[in-house]
Amino acid sequence: MVTLQSRDDALETVANVSRISQLLGLAAIAVASLLAVIMTQYLTRPIARLTQIAERVSSGDLQARAEAESPDEIGALANSFNRMTNQISEILLNLEKRVAERTTDLEIARRQSDKRANQLLAIGEISKFVNSEQKVDTLLSLVTRLVSERFGFYHTGIFLLDETKQYAILQAANSEGGQAMLRRGHKLRVGESGIVGYVAKSGEPRIALDVGLDAVYFNNPDLPITRSEMALPLKLRDEVIGILDVQSEKPGAFTEDDANTLNILADQIAIAIDNARLFSQTQTTLSEVQALYRQNLQEGWKTFSREEGMVGFNQSLSGGKKLTEPVGSAEIQQALNRGETMVIQPNGKSEEPVIVVPIKLRGQVIGVMRIKAPDQAKQWTTNEINLSEAVSERLSLALENARLIQESQRQVIKEQAISEITSKIGSSINLENVLQTAVEELGRSIPGSEVIIKLKEDNVNGGSA
């Protein structure tokens, strides 16, 4: 049985099946795409969150942490990232601490450097002042004042050892308490009393702080507010000659660096004290030598005038003559006493125009030169006064040279006479000839004199009574 069906009807069924198949395929593709999107989001969400955390960390938020939601590779990656972040945080924290510590150390070092530079500058200034002072007492007072002012110590004292090296005696101080101690004659036994005695004995710097055993040193009623003290030895050629004692009202005010720096100042003070002492000794010796020289000079000129039989020379229009007697006048005596040139100008009454110039030899007045004008109305000019003084200066040297030459000549003559007498006496061979020769030669050397030589009886009799 054959059924006839149109082509359109036959293909309609196929078309329906084909459309259904296409719809199902499209639905399957849509479902698969949706599932793919869901799975992709599920898989990439942890990575996205980790990326966001990484971006936060890279921008400086080191507190951000990744959440490990699963034990798979993503979770392991999150844990590793968190550990890395923790390590970075610790490194940065340690680095900040080290930077802060280094900054603090640098600031401390800078302050210490500035402090040391200021101390050295102060030491230089103090040294400049003390090296120019030549009196020991003034020097010590100057040092205590300058050290207190430049370094800010409320008390500075200088002790010097006595000749026996048993006591350190306070010589200078700037504070009121120190002044009271000076008036009292304050002294400390070497090796026994406080850090001053310790330093005087050991020769090493010592710092005492207001803590522990050091507190026993702070019992001075004259300096009740002392909380820190430092004593430095004043050494000269490795020998302690004194102590520089500085005190502060602040606890722990001194350090070893301060001691090392101020030791430089202590050495400078010791040298300045020694120089001042040497200068004082030199001045004393010089004064003694000058006094002895003046005495010898005066005696020499007295002897010279006596032997020459003259005390001066007078020159006038009528001629010149030797002076055998001193000429006295008020202006001459005044010039001799003062050692200054006296210029008397005419006053129209009784005063005569006179210049009296002292004749000086190395500061010692050995005479005067009096110049009287021939005209009573004469006015002395500056050139005339200067000329008189210049002549006086040259005259003193010429007179001294002449005196010395004559003394030398007399000494030569005396030595020759002694030599001749000694030679003649030595040529005699018996006692009588020796005595006779000695008497004759002495009488010949001193004309008109009577010479007697008498020997002791025990010498003549060979020592017998």
Number of C-alpha atoms within 10 A of each C-alpha: 3 4 5 6 8 8 8 10 10 10 11 11 11 12 13 11 12 12 12 12 12 12 12 12 12 12 12 12 12 12 12 12 12 12 12 12 12 12 12 11 13 11 12 13 12 19 17 12 14 22 13 14 22 19 13 15 16 11 9 9 14 18 12 16 19 21 15 18 11 11 11 10 10 18 18 14 16 24 17 14 17 22 13 12 21 16 12 14 15 13 12 13 12 12 12 12 12 12 12 12 12 12 12 12 12 12 12 12 12 12 12 14 12 12 13 16 13 14 18 16 13 18 22 14 13 20 18 12 15 23 16 12 17 18 16 20 13 13 20 21 17 18 24 22 20 20 22 20 15 15 13 13 20 19 24 27 26 27 26 21 21 13 9 6 15 16 22 26 20 25 22 24 26 22 19 13 15 21 18 13 18 17 9 10 11 16 21 19 18 21 17 14 16 18 24 30 22 19 27 33 18 14 20 15 22 18 21 25 23 19 12 8 9 16 13 13 18 18 12 11 9 14 19 11 15 22 21 23 28 25 30 28 29 29 21 16 8 8 11 20 22 30 28 26 22 25 24 22 17 15 14 15 18 18 13 12 11 16 18 13 16 22 20 14 24 22 16 22 25 21 19 23 25 16 18 22 15 14 15 15 12 12 12 12 12 12 12 12 12 15 12 12 14 18 12 12 17 15 12 16 17 14 14 17 15 12 9 10 13 15 17 16 11 12 10 10 6 6 7 10 12 12 13 14 10 9 11 8 8 8 18 20 14 15 23 21 11 11 19 17 22 18 18 16 18 18 12 9 7 8 12 18 20 21 24 24 27 28 27 20 19 13 10 17 20 20 20 21 21 18 15 15 15 12 10 17 14 14 16 16 10 9 9 12 16 11 12 19 20 12 13 20 17 13 16 20 15 12 15 16 12 12 17 14 12 13 15 12 12 12 12 12 12 13 12 12 15 15 12 13 19 14 11 15 18 12 12 15 9 8 10 10 14 15 16 14 19 21 18 14 19 17 15 11 14 11 9 8 10 10 12 11 8 7 8 8 11 10 10 11 9 8 9 8 7
